Amino acid sequence: MNFATWLTGQTHRSDATGRVALALTNHLATGWTPHSGSVDEIRTLAPALGLEAADVDVADARYRVGHMADLFQEERHELTGSRR
């Protein structure tokens, strides 16, 4: 799932991620179609959408955390004897 697609599901948030998501969703409603849906594409649009680059960076950080592999998952399973 790319960044732009993920953002459309974050409009319920009341933080920087929510501001970016709402601005992007409104922009999509005008007929705009993302080329790549990447954070760089959204960051380029930020001024036109009335967003601060820092808001896009915060949203990007939240996206990355939610989509990173848990590198220690197997070790945690071995130590605790549980599976997620």
N, C-alpha and C positions, 0 to 999 in steps of 0.2 A: 504494500500500500504506500503510495507516495505521500509527501507532506501535504499537498493541497487536498487530497482526498481525505486524509486523516483529519485535517482542520474542519472540514464540513460537519464532522460529528462532535465538535468541541464547542459549539455555540452556546451551550448551557453554562459554561464557565463564566465567572465574574472577575477573572484576572486578565493578565496580558494575553494569555492564550485565547481566552474568550473574545477579547477585542479583535485580535487578528482573525479569528475564525469568523466572527460576525462580518467584519469588513470584507473578507474574501467571499463569503457566501453571498453577500449583497452584490459584490462585483460579478460573481458568476450569474446572478439573476438578471444582470443587464445583457447577458449574452456572451460574455468573455469566456474563452476556453483556454485553459492552461496548455502550454506546449509540453513541458516536462513535469510540472507539478512539484518541482524541487524548491527547497528553501531559498536558493539563489534567485529563482524566478519571482517568488513572493517578496523577497527582500527588495528587489528592483522596483516592484510595484508599491512598496510601502508608502513613499511620499504621496503618490497619487491617491492612495486609499486613506490618507490622513493618519498614518501609523508612524510610530517611531521605530527605527531599526532595532532598538533594544527590545521592543515588544516581540518582534519577529524572532530575535535571538532567544528569548525566553521560551517562546512556543517551540522553536526548533530543539532546544535542550529537553523540553518535556517529551517531545516526539521521539528523540533519540533514546532517552531513558526507557521509554515504553517499548522500544523496538530492538533493544540490544539483547543479545543472547546472555543468559546467566552462566558465566564461565565457571562458577563454583557449584552449580547445581548438583552434579554427581558427587562431589566431595561432601556436600551437605547431607545428601541422602545416605551416604556411607556412615557419617558421624551420627546422624539422628535416627537412622533406620526408617525414615519416612519417605514417601513419594508425594509429589505435588500433583 
